[in-house]
Amino acid sequence: MAATKLTHVRMGVFHRNSFPDHLNKGMDTFLERSAQIPVQGGQFFKREQATTLEHKLTTWGTALNTPRENEDTDPLPFEVTAPGYDQTITLATYRNAVRVTRTMLQIDVSGKIRSMMQGLPNSGIRFLELGFANVINTGSSTAGSDGSNLFASDHFQEDPAGGTWDNDETAAALTTTSFNTMRQNMRKRNDEKGMVGPITLKTLFGAADQEQKMRQITGSDKVPEDALNAINPWKGVNTMVWDYITDTNAFFGWGDLPEDMWGLHFIVLSDFSIMALPLPSAAYPDIVAGWRTRGQVAFSGSQLKNLHKNAGA
């Protein structure tokens, strides 16, 4: 009779890889806890390929006045689009590495070397997530391409004659009312020529502290906090917890503008990659192996037209 091999699959965020430890009998098993958190925030950033460590971008207006009455024999009413705003973003080089000494190789019986190797890609993922979130977390104090903070009430249009626009809501706790106010403000946005340029709020996100309220607003059949038993028209709006958001009171609304109008930029000259180091070497005869990760990137915001923030209360 052939031998039967049984495999037990464990679900969840823990990998139950185990290694017998023959040296320390006080610990018979080494359990590896592997980072299983998916990359957060990258879906809101437009990826752009840099050619140097200085990347220049422009937010350019595309709106024109509506056609006017003009006969075929009349001079054409030529117009030009608004010039918009320029911005220069400096990329930096980021590196990290691990090494294995001859002694470590001889005494490692619990998989420590393998865990070190696994740590390199995990550290790169965490770095990207922190970079994405940092643009949002500092958006109320960091200037964009138009000179105003990324979240502000005084953004000038590409054509300053078109007035200003606002993506910084009046601070209020997250309720159906404050959510609906944000939705209306996005919907009532005008472009640089004063024409309607509505934005539909597609995703509501915030820190984990806001998850319960966000899910109530977007998941209830009836309007929360409403004694009239009214139907909830916002059921089904996407909800996302962004674990790297540091403001536990704030909430954000993400719209449906095309990618070129998002205003969030992930700029890459060199993607993060892992390379084996040429070890051992004459200089390091007892470092028997090593790996490094390296990337050249930047995270930035220009004009966050597709994103509104409410600082909460």
N, C-alpha and C positions, 0 to 999 in steps of 0.2 A: 504494500500500500504506500502510495506516494505521501511524502510529508506535506502537511498543510501549513501555510504561513498565514497568520492572522495579522491584519493591520488595523490599528485603532486610530482614527483621525480625530484630533482634538480641534475644536473650533474656537475662535476668539483671538484676542490680541497677543496671546502668549504662544511662542513656539516652544514645544516641549522637547527640544533637542537635549539629550542628556549624555554625559560622558563619565565613565567611572574614574574616580580619583584614587589611585593606588598609593599615593604618598600620605594624604591626610585622611586617616580612617575616621576622623570626627565628621567628615563630610563625604558621604558615599556617592553623591550625585551632584553634578554641576548643571543647573538649569539656566538656559540662555533666554533672557527676555529681549526679544527683538522688537525694534521700533516698527509698528505697523500702521502708523498714522498716515493717511494719504496726504499728498501735497495740497496745501490750502492756499487760496488766493490767486493762484496763477491764472485762473480762468477769467479774471478781471483785467489782466494786463495784456497789451498788444506786444508781441515779440518783434523786435527790430534787430536787424543784423548791422553791426558797426563795422567800419573799415579801418578806424584808428581808435586810440584811446580817448578821443574827443568826438562826441557824436552831436551833430547839430540837427535840430528839428524845428519846424515851423507849423503853427496852427494857422491855417489860411481860410478866409471866408469864401463861401461859394454862393451866397444868396445874391440875387439881383432883384431890382424892382420889377413888378409885374409889367407885362407888355402894355403899351399905351396906344391910343389911336394914332395911326401913322399911315398915310397913304403911300402907295408904291413910288410916287414921284417926289415924296418928301425926303429930306435928309434922314438917314438912319439914326436912331437915338442910341448911339454907342454908350456902353457902361463898362466899368471895371469892377472886379470883386474887391472886397476889403482886404488890406494887406495882412492882417493878423499879427501874430507875435512870434518872435524867434527865441530859441533857448539852446544853450550849449550844456551838454551833460558829460561829465568826466567819468570814465570807467576806471576801475581799479583791478589789480591782479590779486587773487585770493588763493592761498595754498594751505595744504595740511598734509601730514605724512605720518606713517607708522614704521617702525623698524623692528627687526627680530635679531637678537644677539645669539651667539652660539650657545651661551648658557641657557637662555630661554628655550631654545629649540630642544636642548637635552632634557629639561625638566618638565616641559609642558605635556601633561597627559590629560588635561581637562578641556582642551579646545580653546585656550586663551588666544592663540595666534589666529585662529579662524575668526574669533570674535573681533579682534583688532582689525582684520581685513574688512569684515562686515561693517565696522564703524565708519569707514571712510565714505561709502556712498550715503549712509544715513546722515553723517554730518553735513554732506553737501545738500541733501534735501532740506534739513532743518535750516541751513543758511538761506536757501531760497525762500522758504516760508517766512523767516524773520524779515528778509528784505522786502517781500511783498507787503507784509503787514505794517512795516515801519512807515511806508509812504502814507498809509491811512492813519496810523496812530499819531503821526506828527503833522497831519494835513492842516490842522487849525493854526499852526505856527510856522509853516514852511511855505514860501512864496512859489507860485507857479510861473508860467511864462508871461502872464499878463501883469505881474507885479503884485497881485493880491494873493493872499493865502489860498491854498487849494480849496479849503472850505471857507467861504466868505460871502458877504452880502453885497459886495461892491465890485464884482467882476465886470469889466468893460467888454462890450461886444467887439468882434474883430473890427467893425467900423464903430469908433467911439461915439459917433453921432447917433447910433442906435440905442444909446443908453446902457444900462447895466443889467446883469442877471444875477441870480442868487441861488446858491446851493447849500446854504447854511440856515437850517430851519430855526425858528424861535424855540428855545429849549423848553421841553415838556416831557413828562414821563410817557412811556410807550403805552398808548391806549388806542382803541379803534378810532377815536377822534383825531389824535395826533398823527396816526398813520394815514388817515384820510386827508388831513391837511397837507402832508408831504406829497401824497399822490396827486392832489389837485394842483399844488405848486409846480410839480413836474409837468403836468398836463397843460398848464397855462403858459409855458415858456414861449417866448417870442425869439425870432432870429435877429440878426443885425440890421435888417430892413424893417423891423417892426411887424413882420408877418408871423402868423401862428406857426410854431415849431414844436408841437406837442411831444412829450416823452411819456411812454407808458411804463409805470413801475412794474417790473417783472420779478424782482427778488428782494426780499426783506432779510437783512442779516445784522448780526450783532454778536456780542460775547455770549458765553454760555449762560451768564446771569439773566439774559433776556429770552432764553429759549422758550420757557413756559408761556410767557405773554405772546411771543411771536407765533407760536403754534396755536394758541387760542384765537388770535386774530385771523389767521389764515386757514384754520382747520375747523372752526365751529360752524354748525349749520345755521345758528342764530347769531345775531350781533352780540358780542360780549358786552357786558356792562349796560345792556339795554333792556329795560323792563317791558318793552312793547312787543317782545317776541318777534322782532323783525328779521327777515331773511338776511343772512350775511352775504353781501355781494362779493366779498373779497376772498371767499373760500377758494382755495386752489392756488393762490399766489405762492410762488416758491419761497421757502424759508431755509436759511442756512446759518448754522453756528460757525463763526470764525474764531477758533480758539486762541488766536494770537492777538485779537483786539483787546487792548489794555483798559479802555474806558468801559466800565461795567454798566454804566447808565446809558451810553450812546446806542443809537440804532441808525441803520443806513438803508437807503432805497436805491436799487440798481435798475436802470432803465433799458430801453430797447434800441438805443441809437446804434448805428453801424460802428464797426471796430475803430475806424479812423477818428471817431469822435469820442472815444472813451476817455482819453486824456491820461491814461496810465500806461507807462512804458517800461518794458523789460528789455534792456539793450544788451546784446551779447556780441563780443568780439571772439571769445573762445568759450565753447561750452565746457562745463565741468567734466573732466575725464580722469580716469585712474590709470596710472602707469607704474609698472614694476621698475624699481631702481637697479642700476648695475652694481649689485652688491653680491658677495664681498668684493672689495677693491683693495688696492695697495694702501690707500689711506685708512680704510676701515676693514681690516682682515677678519675681525671677529663680529662684524655685523653681517650676518649671512643672507639677509633678505630685507627688502623694504618696498613700500608703495607710497605713492603720493597722489593727491588729487589737486587739480588746478583749474581755475576758471577766471575769465575776465568779463565782468558784467557790471551793470548799474541798474538801479531801480529809481524811477522818477515819475513825477506828475507834471503835466503841462496845464491843461484846463479840464477839470473834472465835470464836464457837462452832463455825463451820464450817471452821476452819483450825487445823491443828497445825503446830508448828515443832520441828525438831531442829537444834541449833546445830552438830552434826557434831563431827568430831575431826580 
